[in-house]
Amino acid sequence: MEITNDIIDHIAHLSRLEFEGEKKEAIRDDLQRIVSFMDKLQEVDTDNVEPLIFMTNEVDHLRDDVPEVSVSQDEALKNAPKKDSDYFRIPKVLDK
């Protein structure tokens, strides 16, 4: 596939960019290299190749989910700007 000025102008319009002069030539060269690389990949025989699902065979080792008290209710309310017995008081955010 040949990258033309029309294709570059169309891509520039879609992406709301402007390319002029040397920058337009640089974009054309880059796009042409990308298309050539993709054409090269089309030549590779992948009939008996399984799709790659994960990039590595490593397994995530997650910690056990064990509940624990990290901050008591009193400690949490200690620095609250406003509190009402056991609760934080906040400004009203919903209208009825």
N, C-alpha and C positions, 0 to 999 in steps of 0.2 A: 504494500500500500504506500502510495506516495503522499507525503504531507505537502499540501499546497497552501498558498496564502489564503484562499477561501476557507480552508479548514481552520487555520490559525485565527482568522478573523471571527469565525463562528464560535470557536472555543473562547476567545477573548470576550465576545459579546455575552455569552452565557455566564462567564465568570466575572463580568463587569470589570475587566482589565483592559489596558491599552498597551499594544506592543508596536513600536516603530523602529525602523532602521536596523541597527546591529542587534538590538534586543529581540526583534522579530526573527532575525536569522538564527540567533542562538536558540530561541524556542523551537524553531523548525528543526534545527539539528538535533536537539534533545528529543523531541517527539519522534523524529525519524529513527534515532538509535533505540528508543523504547519499542517502536513498532517492529524494527528489525530483530530485536531480542525476542519479542513475542512470536514472530514468525519462526525463529530458530527453535523455540520451545514446541511449536506445532509439529516439528519434524521428529521429535522424540517419541519412540514407541512406548506407550503407557498402558497397553492392553492388560498386562498381567500384574500391574502395580496397584496395591491397595491404597485407598485414600488415606492421607495423613490426618489423624484426628488430634493427636497430641504431639507437641514438639519434643517431648522428652519422655522417658520411661520412669522418671522419678515419681514417687508417690508423696502427696502432702501428708505430713505428720502433724495432726492437730492435737491440741491438748484436750483433756477430758473437760467436759462442761460441768463443773462442780460449783453449785451455788455457795456463795460466802458473803458475809456482811463486810463491806469495805468502809462504809460511812454510816454511822448511826443516824436516826431521824433527828435527834437533838443537835448533832454536829452539822447536819445539812441546814437546819433552820437557824443555827447560831448567827450566820452572817447574812440572813435574808433581810432585805430592806423593810419588808412588811410581812407579818405572819399572823395567822389566826389559829391559835392553839397548836394543832398538829399540821397545819397546811400553809403553803405559800399564798400570799395575797398578791394578785396581779390586777392590772387595769382590765376593765371589761372589754372584750374583743368581739363579741357577737351581739347583734341587735335582735330584739324579739320581734 
